[in-house]
Amino acid sequence: MRKFNFAIFFILLILSLVIAFYTSDMALSRDEGKLGKNIFLNFMADVFNVLRFPMHVLFPKAAQKAWFFCVGLLVNCVMYCLIVERLFYLTIRLIFFRNDPDQE
């Protein structure tokens, strides 16, 4: 991977881990019936289904263990941050280096 930006990756990782924690809390609250009818909080509870993909969907039996659930959520966040960082790199490359790809 050329010109991997670790600063963007770590900022995205911290942000995604905070969002994953917050959305898992909202999903747990909705499962217990304590969330109510707030549209934003229910949306955040639904976002947790996206953040737990693919580890918890591909390995549902193993995700029942607390340690695997946490490790799987961390792996998912790292994977999503890697994808977003690469998309950021490609977007910057297409915008600024459209005419001369050798000038990276």
C-alpha positions as CSV (number, residue, x, y, z in Angstrom):
1,M,0.0,0.0,0.0
2,R,1.6,3.2,-1.1
3,K,1.5,6.3,1.0
4,F,-0.6,4.8,3.8
5,N,-1.7,7.7,6.1
6,F,-1.5,6.3,9.7
7,A,-2.8,9.5,11.2
8,I,-6.1,9.3,9.2
9,F,-6.3,5.6,10.0
10,F,-5.9,6.0,13.7
11,I,-8.3,8.9,13.9
12,L,-10.9,6.9,12.0
13,L,-10.2,3.9,14.2
14,I,-10.8,5.8,17.4
15,L,-14.0,7.4,15.9
16,S,-15.3,4.0,14.7
17,L,-14.6,2.4,18.1
18,V,-16.5,5.1,19.9
19,I,-19.4,4.8,17.4
20,A,-19.3,1.0,17.8
21,F,-19.5,1.3,21.5
22,Y,-22.3,3.8,21.4
23,T,-24.3,1.8,18.8
24,S,-23.9,-1.4,20.7
25,D,-25.3,0.4,23.8
26,M,-28.3,1.6,21.8
27,A,-28.9,-1.9,20.4
28,L,-28.8,-3.4,23.9
29,S,-31.2,-0.6,25.1
30,R,-33.6,-1.3,22.3
31,D,-33.5,-5.1,23.0
32,E,-34.4,-4.4,26.6
33,G,-37.2,-2.1,25.5
34,K,-35.8,1.0,27.1
35,L,-35.0,3.0,24.0
36,G,-38.4,4.4,23.2
37,K,-39.5,5.9,19.9
38,N,-36.6,8.3,19.3
39,I,-35.8,8.1,15.6
40,F,-32.1,9.0,16.0
41,L,-31.4,6.5,18.8
42,N,-33.2,3.7,16.9
43,F,-31.2,4.6,13.8
44,M,-28.0,4.3,15.9
45,A,-29.2,0.9,17.1
46,D,-29.6,-0.2,13.5
47,V,-26.1,1.1,12.6
48,F,-24.7,-1.6,15.0
49,N,-26.0,-4.3,12.6
50,V,-23.7,-2.8,9.9
51,L,-20.7,-2.4,12.3
52,R,-20.8,-6.0,13.4
53,F,-20.6,-7.3,9.9
54,P,-18.7,-9.5,8.8
55,M,-17.2,-11.2,11.9
56,H,-20.4,-11.6,13.9
57,V,-22.4,-12.6,10.8
58,L,-19.9,-15.2,9.6
59,F,-19.1,-16.6,13.0
60,P,-22.4,-16.4,15.0
61,K,-21.6,-19.3,17.4
62,A,-18.2,-17.9,18.3
63,A,-19.6,-14.3,18.7
64,Q,-21.6,-15.6,21.7
65,K,-18.4,-15.5,23.8
66,A,-17.6,-12.0,25.2
67,W,-13.9,-12.0,24.2
68,F,-14.6,-13.0,20.6
69,F,-17.4,-10.5,20.4
70,C,-15.0,-7.7,21.4
71,V,-12.2,-8.9,19.2
72,G,-14.6,-9.3,16.3
73,L,-15.9,-5.8,16.7
74,L,-12.3,-4.5,16.8
75,V,-11.4,-6.4,13.6
76,N,-14.5,-5.0,11.9
77,C,-13.6,-1.5,12.9
78,V,-10.0,-1.9,11.7
79,M,-11.3,-3.3,8.4
80,Y,-13.7,-0.5,7.9
81,C,-11.0,2.1,8.7
82,L,-8.6,0.5,6.3
83,I,-11.3,0.7,3.5
84,V,-12.2,4.3,4.3
85,E,-8.5,5.4,4.4
86,R,-7.8,3.7,1.0
87,L,-10.9,5.5,-0.4
88,F,-9.6,8.7,1.0
89,Y,-6.2,8.1,-0.7
90,L,-7.8,7.3,-4.0
91,T,-10.1,10.3,-3.9
92,I,-7.2,12.7,-3.2
93,R,-5.1,11.0,-5.9
94,L,-7.9,11.4,-8.5
95,I,-8.6,15.0,-7.6
96,F,-5.0,16.3,-7.3
97,F,-3.1,14.0,-9.6
98,R,-5.5,13.4,-12.4
99,N,-3.2,14.6,-15.2
100,D,0.1,13.3,-14.0
101,P,0.0,10.0,-12.0
102,D,3.8,9.9,-11.7
103,Q,3.9,13.0,-9.5
104,E,2.6,11.3,-6.4
